[in-house]
């Protein structure tokens, strides 16, 4: 039996993408959320990648053959619901992300000659990815 990737609306903070990825990989979704926050903080396009995954990954139990237009409309409705009734944990992650972005940009403006910013973001992502894979492969959540 092959394992399928689905969004998990029961553990969702936003769209259930990280909860679904965590379930699929067998790790705590918090690590995946942290990876997305780090990616966004270091200037990556995490928000775009998350949105694309939100659209293409079906909700658990949903027919995976639904057309793209219906999926985009459903995501729009889910997004409206999230803004009307935000999950308190989502607010915490958003706050952490904003603080992290602020620190990142402040340090970047400090212009330390010994710090090469073009490698900071990718390095953070590689380290976070290694941590997530390590935790998934060792079965530690």
BAMARZA-567430 format. One record per residue (C-alpha): x negated, y, z negated; residue number from 0. Coordinates in pm, 1 decimal. Layout:
N
X,Y,Z,NUM
...
//
This chain:
141
0.0,0.0,0.0,0
-145.5,335.3,101.8,1
-124.3,632.4,-125.4,2
50.9,937.6,23.8,3
-3.8,1300.5,-58.6,4
303.7,1486.3,-183.1,5
362.0,1812.1,-367.0,6
480.0,1755.5,-721.5,7
756.4,2003.9,-810.2,8
787.4,1872.7,-1167.3,9
432.6,1980.0,-1257.3,10
420.0,2279.8,-1024.3,11
297.5,2618.8,-1131.9,12
345.3,2766.9,-787.3,13
422.0,2520.7,-507.5,14
311.1,2190.1,-655.1,15
8.2,2162.3,-425.5,16
-249.8,2128.5,-703.1,17
-25.0,1892.6,-901.0,18
16.7,1676.6,-591.1,19
-355.7,1680.5,-513.4,20
-431.9,1591.3,-875.0,21
-191.9,1298.3,-863.2,22
-332.4,1185.6,-528.3,23
-694.5,1205.8,-650.3,24
-613.3,1073.6,-997.9,25
-740.1,1379.3,-1185.0,26
-589.0,1652.3,-1396.2,27
-445.1,1923.4,-1167.7,28
-596.5,2192.0,-1391.9,29
-937.1,2120.9,-1235.0,30
-796.7,2175.2,-887.4,31
-626.2,2495.2,-1001.4,32
-956.5,2617.1,-1143.0,33
-1124.5,2537.6,-811.0,34
-864.6,2745.0,-623.9,35
-907.0,3034.3,-870.7,36
-1287.7,3020.6,-836.0,37
-1255.4,3008.9,-459.4,38
-1025.6,3312.1,-461.2,39
-1246.3,3500.8,-708.2,40
-1559.5,3453.6,-499.3,41
-1396.1,3607.6,-194.9,42
-1275.3,3292.3,-24.2,43
-946.8,3246.4,154.1,44
-804.4,3012.2,-108.9,45
-462.7,3176.9,-94.8,46
-435.6,3106.8,279.1,47
-550.2,2745.5,241.1,48
-305.9,2694.4,-47.3,49
-19.6,2839.0,157.5,50
-99.9,2612.3,453.9,51
-107.3,2309.0,222.2,52
219.8,2426.0,66.9,53
380.4,2421.5,410.5,54
235.0,2097.5,547.7,55
249.1,1874.4,237.4,56
604.2,1750.7,175.6,57
769.7,1749.7,-165.3,58
767.2,1411.1,-333.9,59
1069.5,1217.8,-210.1,60
1128.3,1452.4,85.1,61
1134.3,1326.5,442.3,62
788.0,1402.2,583.0,63
923.0,1440.1,936.6,64
1103.4,1771.0,869.6,65
1003.7,2029.8,1129.6,66
766.8,2314.2,1052.8,67
1033.8,2585.9,1073.2,68
1244.3,2418.8,803.6,69
936.6,2370.0,586.3,70
838.4,2736.6,614.7,71
1192.0,2841.9,524.8,72
1190.5,2605.4,224.7,73
853.9,2744.6,109.4,74
997.5,3096.3,134.9,75
1287.7,2993.7,-87.9,76
1049.7,2828.2,-335.4,77
832.1,3140.5,-339.0,78
1135.1,3358.4,-410.7,79
1223.3,3130.3,-701.6,80
866.7,3148.3,-836.2,81
874.6,3529.2,-836.8,82
1215.8,3536.3,-1004.7,83
1124.2,3277.9,-1271.1,84
743.5,3253.4,-1298.7,85
588.3,2967.6,-1492.9,86
400.5,3106.3,-1797.6,87
94.4,2898.9,-1705.2,88
94.4,3057.1,-1359.5,89
75.7,3398.7,-1523.9,90
-226.2,3280.2,-1727.5,91
-404.5,3148.9,-1416.7,92
-325.8,3471.4,-1229.7,93
-465.1,3674.2,-1519.6,94
-781.5,3463.5,-1532.5,95
-818.7,3502.4,-1156.9,96
-781.5,3879.5,-1171.2,97
-1031.4,3910.1,-1456.5,98
-1273.3,3684.8,-1268.7,99
-1237.2,3888.4,-949.6,100
-1294.0,4208.6,-1145.2,101
-1610.7,4071.5,-1305.4,102
-1731.9,3937.3,-969.9,103
-1684.8,4271.0,-794.7,104
-1832.4,4471.1,-1085.4,105
-2144.0,4253.6,-1087.0,106
-2162.8,4276.5,-710.2,107
-2157.8,4656.5,-731.8,108
-2437.1,4646.0,-990.2,109
-2657.9,4539.8,-699.6,110
-2908.5,4317.9,-875.8,111
-3194.8,4273.0,-626.2,112
-3273.1,3921.3,-748.1,113
-2913.2,3798.7,-706.2,114
-2815.0,3694.9,-354.1,115
-2435.3,3726.8,-344.1,116
-2394.2,3540.4,-18.5,117
-2481.5,3217.0,-200.6,118
-2290.4,3277.2,-524.8,119
-1943.4,3193.1,-389.5,120
-2042.4,2877.7,-201.5,121
-2255.2,2762.6,-495.7,122
-1965.7,2800.0,-738.2,123
-1737.9,2607.3,-501.2,124
-1990.6,2326.1,-455.0,125
-2039.7,2292.8,-831.2,126
-1664.4,2293.6,-894.7,127
-1613.1,2033.8,-619.3,128
-1882.6,1811.5,-768.1,129
-1718.5,1838.4,-1110.4,130
-1376.5,1747.7,-968.4,131
-1513.3,1449.8,-774.4,132
-1713.0,1332.0,-1074.0,133
-1405.4,1345.6,-1296.5,134
-1195.2,1168.0,-1030.4,135
-1448.2,891.2,-972.0,136
-1517.2,829.9,-1340.3,137
-1147.3,831.4,-1425.4,138
-1179.7,1113.4,-1676.7,139
-901.4,1371.2,-1675.1,140
//
